Amino acid sequence: MLGSLFLSEVMGFQPCVLCWYQRIAMYPLVLILPVGLFPFDRNVVRYALPLSLLGSLIALFHLLLVAGYIPESIKPCVQGVPCTEVQIEWFGFVTIPLLSGLSFLLITALLILIHRRSSK
């Protein structure tokens, strides 16, 4: 969440429609995870995992759209900032959708790990 706010509010990058959808999936996790993990509640996985998986799918779609694997005619960004616009590219391959996807995948993996350890 802090990364997306930094990029939009400090760096001045305008988020596209897919970025907003990813934020919609990420921002509730900022509240759900601390409340459910400290103190630990086994049901936190039930609430957080669907949001994390949804965010991962949106980020994957966004990555494929930016990479050109999804045709331009399917793109959801018809107004405002185009979803295929690369605003940052660190090390020649790290883009905003990649950062978002990695964040969601890390949260998903940790939630699955916590679920497996708590069910033993």
N, C-alpha and C positions, 0 to 999 in steps of 0.2 A: 504494500500500500504506500509506504513512504517513497519508494522508487517512482511510482506513477505520479504521486503528488509533486515530487521534485521535478520530474521531467515536464509536467504541465505548468506548474505554478512558478518555479524558479527559472527553468530553461526556456519556458515560453512555447513549448510544443503543444499544438492543439490535438487532442485525441480524436481518432476516427470513430466510426460507429462500432466496429468490432472491439476497439480499445475500451469503449464505454461498457460493452457487454462483459468484457473480462473484469472490469472494475466492479460491476454489479455482482459478479461471483466472488470477487476477492474481499471486498470491504466487509461483508458480514462475517467472514472468517476471522477478521481482526478482533471481533467481539466474542464470537463463539469459542474459539480455541483457548484463549486465556481463562475464560469462565469455566470451561469444561475440563481443562487440564490442571488447574490449580485451585482447589483440590481436584484430584482426578475423578472423573465420572466416565464410566464405560460407554455411556450413551452419546458422548461427544462425537464419536466416529459416525454414528447414525445421522447426525445433523450436519457435520462438516464435510464428510466424504462426497455426498452428491454435489455440493457447490464446487468442491475441488475438481471433481471429474468433469463437470460442466465447463468450468473455466479452462481445463486442459483441452477439451474438444474445441472450444472456441479459439484458443491459442493455436492449436494445430491447424485449424481451418485458415486462420490468419496467416500463419507461416507458409502454408501451401499457396495461398493467394499471392503473397509477396514474392514467392519463388517462381511463380508463373505456371504452376502445375494445375491450378484451377483457372478455367477460362474467364476472361474479363466480363463476359455477359452474365455470369452468376454473381458477381461481386455485389455485396449488400450496400456499399457506400455510394449512394447516388447524389447526396448533398454534402457540402462541407469538405472536410479533408478526405482525400481518396485513401482507401485502405491499402492500396499498393505502394503508397509513398513511403520511402525509407528515410526516416528523419535522422536516425543515428546508425552508424555501422562501425562498431569497434572491432579491431583486429581483423577486419575484412569480412566478418560473418555474423557478429553479435548484433542483433537488431532488437527493437522493443518487443515484438511478438515472441522472439526467442527467449528473452528474459522473463516474460510473463509465463510462457510455457514451462520453462525450467522451474519457476517458483511454484506453479500448480503441481507439477510432477513431484517435486520435493515434498510438498505438503501431503500429497496423496500417498507417497511411499511411507512417510512417517506415520500417517494415520493407520495405514495397513499394518505396519510394524507394531504400533501401540495396540491395535485390536488383537493381533495374534498373541502378543505377550500377556495381555489382560485376560484372554480366554483360556489360558493354560491353568 
